[in-house]
Amino acid sequence: MSISNLTPQEFRLAADLQEKIAGLNIQLALLLDPGSAIPAPIKAVKLATRGMSAAGRAHVGAANKLRGAKRKAAKVKRADETKPKRAKRTISASHIAKIKAGQKIRWAKYNAAKAKTGAFKPVAAKPAKKKRGMSAEGRARIVAAQKARWAKIKAAKK
């Protein structure tokens, strides 16, 4: 069987076996001659991968949580966070009325000044648009033409 005919799973299995063989060759070389140098192609193969156990990960996670809790507890509040918040202010109805009246006066002066210079032309009320529609005689013509077409089609079918 050639390498080109292997499925991806078979190819991965072959690669794993080759890595195991290389690792065994290293162990054999070290057993036979402990002082000998390991050949270059064999050095490239990893002997073993290290990882962390689930218990180790849990231990590190607990330590991180504890460290974060200590940091949060030691955090000093800023001065503005310790002051009580001020109540929201509201404007009385009479004051709102005064503001509106003043604004109307200011706009009236502004519009009067614009009218004097000619830059401002007050817009006249537009007349209501006439609703578009069809006259009664136009509708009657369309109905008559449609009836004639249908009569012609019925006559052709007979």
C-alpha positions as CSV (number, residue, x, y, z in Angstrom):
1,M,0.0,0.0,0.0
2,S,1.4,3.4,-0.9
3,I,1.2,6.6,1.2
4,S,-1.0,8.3,-1.4
5,N,-3.8,5.7,-0.9
6,L,-4.1,6.2,2.9
7,T,-7.1,7.9,4.5
8,P,-6.4,10.8,6.9
9,Q,-7.1,8.6,9.9
10,E,-4.6,5.9,8.6
11,F,-2.0,8.6,7.8
12,R,-2.3,10.0,11.4
13,L,-2.0,6.5,12.8
14,A,1.2,5.9,10.7
15,A,2.7,9.2,11.9
16,D,1.9,8.3,15.5
17,L,3.6,4.9,15.1
18,Q,6.6,6.6,13.5
19,E,6.9,9.0,16.5
20,K,6.7,6.1,18.9
21,I,9.4,4.2,17.1
22,A,11.7,7.3,17.1
23,G,11.1,7.7,20.8
24,L,12.0,4.0,21.4
25,N,15.1,4.4,19.3
26,I,16.2,7.3,21.5
27,Q,15.6,5.2,24.7
28,L,17.6,2.3,23.1
29,A,20.5,4.5,22.2
30,L,20.6,5.9,25.7
31,L,20.5,2.5,27.3
32,L,23.2,1.0,25.1
33,D,25.6,4.0,25.3
34,P,24.6,6.6,27.9
35,G,27.3,9.1,26.9
36,S,26.6,9.0,23.1
37,A,25.1,11.9,21.3
38,I,21.6,11.4,20.0
39,P,21.4,11.6,16.1
40,A,19.9,14.8,14.7
41,P,16.8,13.3,13.1
42,I,15.9,11.6,16.3
43,K,16.3,14.8,18.4
44,A,13.4,16.5,16.6
45,V,10.9,14.0,18.0
46,K,9.2,15.1,21.2
47,L,9.8,12.6,24.0
48,A,6.7,13.5,26.0
49,T,4.3,16.4,26.3
50,R,3.6,17.9,29.7
51,G,0.2,19.1,30.8
52,M,-1.6,20.1,33.9
53,S,-3.9,17.8,35.7
54,A,-7.5,18.8,36.4
55,A,-6.7,19.1,40.1
56,G,-3.8,21.4,39.2
57,R,-6.0,23.6,37.1
58,A,-8.6,23.8,39.9
59,H,-5.9,24.8,42.4
60,V,-4.6,27.6,40.1
61,G,-8.2,28.8,39.4
62,A,-8.9,28.9,43.2
63,A,-5.8,30.9,43.8
64,N,-6.7,33.4,41.1
65,K,-10.2,33.9,42.6
66,L,-8.7,34.4,46.0
67,R,-6.2,37.0,44.7
68,G,-9.0,38.9,42.8
69,A,-11.2,38.9,45.9
70,K,-8.3,40.4,48.0
71,R,-7.7,43.0,45.4
72,K,-11.3,44.0,45.2
73,A,-11.6,44.2,49.0
74,A,-8.5,46.4,49.3
75,K,-9.8,48.8,46.6
76,V,-10.2,52.3,48.1
77,K,-13.4,54.1,47.2
78,R,-13.0,57.5,45.5
79,A,-14.2,60.5,47.4
80,D,-17.2,61.2,45.0
81,E,-18.5,57.6,45.6
82,T,-18.8,58.2,49.3
83,K,-20.9,61.4,49.0
84,P,-24.7,61.0,49.0
85,K,-26.3,61.7,45.6
86,R,-28.1,64.9,45.2
87,A,-31.8,64.9,44.4
88,K,-32.8,65.5,40.8
89,R,-33.9,69.1,40.2
90,T,-37.1,70.1,38.5
91,I,-38.4,73.3,37.0
92,S,-41.7,74.7,38.2
93,A,-44.6,75.1,35.8
94,S,-44.5,78.9,36.2
95,H,-40.8,79.1,35.3
96,I,-41.4,76.9,32.2
97,A,-44.1,79.3,31.1
98,K,-41.7,82.2,31.5
99,I,-39.1,80.5,29.4
100,K,-41.6,79.7,26.7
101,A,-42.9,83.3,26.6
102,G,-39.3,84.6,26.3
103,Q,-38.6,82.2,23.5
104,K,-41.7,83.3,21.6
105,I,-40.6,86.9,21.9
106,R,-37.1,86.1,20.7
107,W,-38.4,84.2,17.7
108,A,-40.8,87.0,16.8
109,K,-37.9,89.5,16.8
110,Y,-35.8,87.2,14.7
111,N,-38.6,86.6,12.1
112,A,-39.3,90.4,12.0
113,A,-35.6,91.1,11.3
114,K,-35.6,88.5,8.5
115,A,-38.7,89.9,6.9
116,K,-37.2,93.4,6.8
117,T,-34.1,92.2,4.9
118,G,-36.1,90.1,2.5
119,A,-34.3,86.9,3.3
120,F,-37.4,85.6,5.1
121,K,-40.7,85.2,3.3
122,P,-43.5,83.9,5.4
123,V,-45.1,80.9,3.8
124,A,-48.8,81.3,2.9
125,A,-51.1,78.5,3.7
126,K,-51.3,76.1,0.8
127,P,-54.6,75.3,-0.7
128,A,-55.8,71.8,-0.1
129,K,-54.8,69.5,-2.9
130,K,-57.7,68.3,-5.1
131,K,-58.1,64.6,-4.9
132,R,-57.3,63.0,-8.2
133,G,-59.9,60.8,-9.6
134,M,-61.8,59.7,-12.7
135,S,-64.8,61.5,-14.0
136,A,-68.1,59.6,-14.3
137,E,-68.1,59.7,-18.1
138,G,-64.5,58.4,-18.3
139,R,-65.5,55.5,-16.1
140,A,-68.5,54.8,-18.3
141,R,-66.3,54.7,-21.4
142,I,-64.0,52.2,-19.8
143,V,-66.9,50.0,-18.7
144,A,-68.4,50.0,-22.2
145,A,-65.1,49.1,-23.8
146,Q,-64.6,46.2,-21.4
147,K,-68.1,44.9,-22.0
148,A,-67.4,45.0,-25.8
149,R,-64.2,43.1,-25.4
150,W,-65.8,40.4,-23.3
151,A,-68.7,40.1,-25.8
152,K,-66.2,39.7,-28.6
153,I,-64.3,36.9,-26.7
154,K,-67.5,35.0,-25.9
155,A,-68.6,35.2,-29.5
156,A,-65.3,33.8,-30.7
157,K,-65.6,30.8,-28.3
158,K,-69.0,29.8,-29.8
